[in-house]
Amino acid sequence: MFPTLTDLMPWLPALDTHSVFVGFGLIVAGIVFLIEKRRRGVTDHRIAYLVLGALAGAAVLARLGTWAQHLDPAKNLSLADQLAYGNASMLSALVGAWLGVHLAKRLCGYPGRSGDLFAPAVALAMGIGRIGCLLTEEPGTPTGSDWGIVLDRSAAARVGADAGVPLHPSFLYEIAFHLIAFAALWFWLRHRPIAPGETLTLYVAAYAVFRFAVEFVRGNEVAWLGLTRPQLFLLVTIPLLAARIVWMLRTGRLVAAAPARPERNVPHEQHA
């Protein structure tokens, strides 16, 4: 495990590894967002308020999503401490970003759909940010074989994992998913005749299903019925996303209407 960049490479500054990769992911995402904004010809200056809303919503709800985990309030951090020092949740951050964008739209009166601008940027930011998780957090559950990430005693003690046991590289699975999702969005879906805003729906739905599956090897605490808290949250959201996609299919929002065939000029038959 490499909690600081110095632990990763001695000549690097002693900055928090996870925060550095999250910050780098946001910078790269910003570049991707600007490229897509220019490609789509979006010139409305109010789009900046949507970006600020997404960042603020993600920052706040990422922390609040892991608050009040215990029924006994005394075991939970205070609200101020949770916002300052609490664990962050990627799923909560996505929900917070979505809420932040919609609140910003209401406040500034932005009329259009913006999901297509955010989708590839979010996918790439998530992939880069998960590199920080891979370098600093517990990898996952034991693989049960001789392959996987093996931690020494000090690293295992730091993250509360088993030492000398091959563990699932669950964050590596996530990195691969998000990079594949970014490639699909950037090189294919954004050029398809899909209704405005819906590429983000497809990405979020795919991630929800993937995240539910990968939770079985993440090693997160089981909360109820053998499922973790993220899985319980996804049990509610996946059916909603599935219903949305079914509606998109039925209303033709995933397939462009066939262009009208031009009428052929047929000369009128002349009568004597």
Buried (B, 14 or more C-beta within 10 A) or exposed (E): BBBBBBBBEEEBEEEBBBBBBBBBBBEBBBEBBBBBBEEEEBEBEBBEBBBBBBBBBBBBBBBBBBBEBEEEEEEBBEEEEBBEEBEBBBBBBBBBBBBBBBBBBEEBEBEBEBBBBBBBBBBBBBBBBBBBBBBBBBBBBBBEEEEBBBBEEEBBEBBEBBEEBBBBBBBBBBBBBBBBBBBBBBEEBBEEEBBEBBBBBBBBBBBBEBBBEBBBBBBBEEBEEEBBBBBBBBEEBBEEBEEBBEEBEEEEBBEEEEEEEEEEEEEEEEEE
